[in-house]
Amino acid sequence: MKVWTCNDHKGFYVGACSVVVADTEDQARELLEQELKDRGLSGSGNPFTLNLLDVSIPCAHVLIDGDY
């Protein structure tokens, strides 16, 4: 499995971010779109970017730092 992040999808009020665990980018996109839809954020048709994390080395990733 691979770990994908997204910090540019639609949120309720301010920026939102998500983490998705999936085998492929297509699967990750489908899973995130369904989760957004289930939460009333209608992911389908709203473009967003998925970023693959390199989990082979210890690291930290800040998804949203509040700097708007």
N, C-alpha and C positions, 0 to 999 in steps of 0.2 A: 504494500500500500504506500501511497505517496500523500504528503501533506501540502495542501494548497491554502493560500490566504487571499482574501479579497477585502479591500478597504475603500472601494468606490461604488458600492451598490446603494440603492435607495434605502434610507432609514426613515424613522417616523419624524424626527425633529432635527437632528444634527447628523454628522457623519456616522457611518456604521461600519463595522468590520466583522468578518466571519472567518472561520477555519473549517476546511472541508477535508476529510480523509477519503481518498478514492484511488482506484487503480489508474485512471486516465483523466485527462483534462475534460473530455466530453462527459464522463460520468460525474466528475466534480461539478461541472456546470449544471447538469440536470438535477443533481441533489440540492445544490444551492437554490436554483430556481424554484424547486418544489417547496423547500423550507421557507423561502421568502413568501411564496404564495400562501402557504399555510398560516403565516403570520400577518397576512393582509397587506403585504408589501409588493405583491404582483411582480415577481422577478422577470417573468417572460416579457420580452420586448424592451426591457430596460438594460442597456449594455453595462457590463461590468468586466473587470480584469481579474483573472486568476493568476497568482504568482506561485510557482512551485518552490517550496522550501528545501534546501539541502539539509537533510537530517543525518548526514554521515559524519558531521562534526558538531561538537557542542557550540551553541551560539544562542543569541537572544535577538529577537526582532520586535521592534516597536511598530505596531500597526497604525495606531492613531495617537499622536502626541499632544493633541489639543491646540496646536498652533494653526489657527485659522486666520 
